Every structure is written in C-alpha cells, then in structure tokens.
C-alpha cells in the first residue's frame, strides 16, 4: 500500500552547488529504488538552523513529497541515514484533513434569515415586530 510522505533533508552548508545536486540525485535514486513516485520537489535553499546540529550552524534544506510503499520506508530511512553529508532528515506521513466548518452564531443566522426574506411595506413590517415579545431582559441584581 502506498502512502504519501514528506521527506525533508538538511545537508551541510559547506557543500558546493554541484555536490548538493549530486547528493539530491542520490536521494532521488533512493526514492525511486524504493518504488516511490515523486509528486513535489522544492529547490534547495540555505537556512540558519535553530540550534547547532553536528557542529553545523547553517544547513541546506531540501524537500520532497512522494508516494512510497509503506514497507519500503524503513529501508529508505537506513539508506538516507548512512549518507555522511546529510546532517538531519525526517520522513513523515502526509495526513489529509478536511477544513473545519465554523458554526454560525444565532444572531448571524437570524440576521441572514431576515435578510433572505423579501422586504414588506412599512405598515406590514411594523405589525410583526410589535407582536414579538422582548427577548432581552435586564440582568437580575444579586441581593446583598
């Protein structure tokens, strides 16, 4: 069963562009050997690390999104871990989510319902308003 994974890799910042391209080629090769299909790839960018990792203050960040068979992920982790130029990596499952629908407040729902009804003449509109009881009451004062 294939699942969608994010593969994030930090390389040493002292590498040249050619070396970075060669290492990323190897990582892509590891992915394709594992039976993955790369869906998205972001170009490498140099970033300041939030803390020192293996005596490195800066790193080159690389990102891939791929569909990988679940049984091949462990082998992929082992192959990436053995690459010396990679100082940190992470392979995580992409969890699809549905946006949460916001509930409308009662006031907004009533206002929208009133706006949706056609407007009647001024005499007709005044009668229903007078027939409705007041819903707002003054708060009761606590006794001392």
N, C-alpha and C positions, 0 to 999 in steps of 0.2 A: 504494500500500500504506500503510495507516495503522498507526502505531505509537503506543505510549503514551509520553507525555513529561511531565516535570515542568517547570513554568515558575515560577521564583522571581524576585521583583522587590523591590528596595528603593527606596522613594520618599523624598524629602526630608522630614525630620521637622517642618519648619515649616508644612506644609500643614494646612488645616482638614479636618474630617471630610467636609464637602461636596466639597471639592476632591479628597480621596482617593477618594471614591465616584465622582466624575466620571472620574478617571484610570483607575480599575479598570474602569469601564464601557467606556472606550475600549479597554483591553487585552482585555476580553472580546469587544468588537466585532472587534478584530484577529483573535482566535482563531476566531470564527465565520465571518468573511470568508475565512479560510484553509481552511475546511471542517472545523474541529475540533469535537469534542463534548466539553464539559467534564464530567469524571467526578467531580471532587472540588475543593472550594474551601474554604480556611481563611480566617477573618476576619482583616483586617489588624491587626497588633499593633506597637507601638512597641518597638524594641530598640536597645540600645547596640551600635554597630559595633565589631568587634575592632580596627580601625585607621581612621584618617581617610580617607574616600573623597570626593573632590571637595569638600574643605573642610567635610564633614559628619561630626560625631561620633556622631549618632544617626540612625536611619532607621526607616521604616515597612515592615515585612516583609509581603509578600503571597505566597500560594502557590496554584497551580492544578495540577491533574493532568488531562490531556486526551489524547484520541486525535486525532492530527494526521497528515494525509498527509505522507509524507516529503519530497515535492517542494515543499511549502509552507513548510517550516521556515525556509529561507533568507530568504524574503520577510518572514516573521513577525519574524525577528531584526532585519532592517533597519527595519521599522516601529517596533518597540519601542525600538531604539537612537536613533531620531530624537525620541523623547518627552523633553523637557527635564527634567521633574520626576522621571524615573527616574534614579537615580544608579548603580545596578548591577542587572544581571539575568543569569539563566542559564537556558538551555533544555537539559535533559539527557534522554536516553533512559532509561526505566524498564526495568531488566533483571530479568525474573522469575528467581527462584532457588529451588532445592529445598533444604530443610534437610538438612544432612549427618547421616547416621546414625552414631551413635557405636558403635564396636566394643566388644563386651563382653570383659572380661579373662577369661583361662582360669579363674581362681579363681571369679569370679562365675558363669560359665557352669556350672561343675561344681557350685557350691552350688545354683543354680536347678534343675539336673537332679536333684540328690539330693532337693531339697525336692518336686519334682514326683512322684517315685516314692512309692508308698504305704509307710508305715512297717510293718515286720515286727515280730514279737515280739522280746524282748531276746535270746533264745538264737540266733535266726536272724540277727540284726543283728551279733552278735559274731563269727560264723564268717567272713563275707566280709571283715571288717576285719582279721582275723588272717591271712588268706590273701594280702592285698595286700602287696607289698614296700614298704619305706620309700623314698619318693621324695626326701626331704630328706636331704642329706648335708652334713656339716660342710665348710666351705671348706678347701682344702689350704693349708697354711702354706708360704710360699716358703722355699727353702733359702738360707742366708746364705753 
